[in-house]
C-alpha cells in the first residue's frame, strides 16, 4: 500500500471508531438519565441499582476502549506522515503486511507481540 492508501484506510477506521464512541457516549447518557442519577439519586437502594451500575460501568469501559483505539489510530497516522509506519517499536524490524492488514494500528511485529 502507498502511504496515501494507508492514511486513507486508517482515516476510515478512525471514522468508524469515532462513530462508535459517539454512540456509546449517547448510550451512557441515556443510562444515566433513565436511572435518575443526573438528578442526584442513589442507586444503592434501588432494586435495579446493581444492574444499572453494571450497565453504566460496562459502557464506560467500552468508551475507554474506543478512546484508546482512537489514540492508536492517531499514532499510526502520525507514523504514516513521518514515514515510520509499519516498523516494530520493539525490535525495529518491519511489521508483516498481513498483520497490518488485520490490525492497521499495530505497533509491534508478530514475534515481539507473542513475547508479551
N, C-alpha and C positions, 0 to 999 in steps of 0.2 A: 504494500500500500504506500502511496505517496504521503508526505506529511499533511497535505490538504485533505486527503481521504481519511487519514487518521483523525485529524481535527474534526472533520465533519461527523465521523462515527461517534467520537467522544461527545461532541456537542448534542447529537441526537440522544445519546444515552443520558446526558445531563438533563435534557428537557424532560425525559421520562421520569427521572428521579425528582425533579422539581415538581412535576405534576403529582407524583405520589406523595411528596412531602406536603403539598398544599391540601390534598385530600385527607391526609392523616391529621393535619392541624385542624381542619374543619370537623373531622370526626371527634377529636379530643374536645374541641369547644362544645360540640353537641352533647357529649357525655357529661361535661361539667355543668352545662346549662340544664340538662334533664335531671341531674341529680340534685340540683338546688345548691351546689357548692358555691356558685358565684354569689349567692345571697348570704354566704357565711354559715350555711347549715352544717351539721355534724353528721358524717356518715357512720360514725361509730355505733350509734343506737338505731340506725335504720336497718330493718331486716335484710335489705338488699345491699347494704353498705359494703360488705365484703366483695360482692360481685362487681359493684360499681368501681370499687377501689382497684380490683384486679383488671377490669377493662381499661381504666384510666392509666394504670401502670404499663399495661401491655401496649397500648397505643403510644404512650410516651417513649417506650423502648424502641418501637418501630420508627418514631420520629428521629430519635437519636441515631439509629442505624442509617436512615436516609440522609441525615446531615453528614455522617461520616462518609457515605458513598459520594456525596457532593464534593467533600474535601478531597477524596482520592481522585475523582474525575478532574477537578480543577488542577490538582498537582500534575496529572498526566497531560492535560492541555498545556500547562507551563513547560513541561519537558518536551512536548512536540515543538513548541515555539523556540525552545533553546537548542533543539537538535539532539536531545539526550533521551528521547523516548525509546523504550524497548531495551534499555540497559539495566541489568540487575543491580539493585542498590547494595547488595551484599558482596557479590564476587566480581562485578563489573562486566561479566560476560553478557552476550545478547540473550534476551528472553525469547523463547521459541515463538514462532508465528502462531502455532496452534493455541498456545496459552494466551497470547494477546488477543486472538480472535474470540476465545471463550471469556476472557477477563481483560478487557481493554485497559483497565486501570491497574493491572498487576505491576508490582514493583520489584518482584523477585522472580528468578527463573525457577523451574520445577525442582531442580536439585536443591537449591537453597531453601525453597518453601517446604520441602519434605524434611529438612533438618530441624525445623522448628518443633 
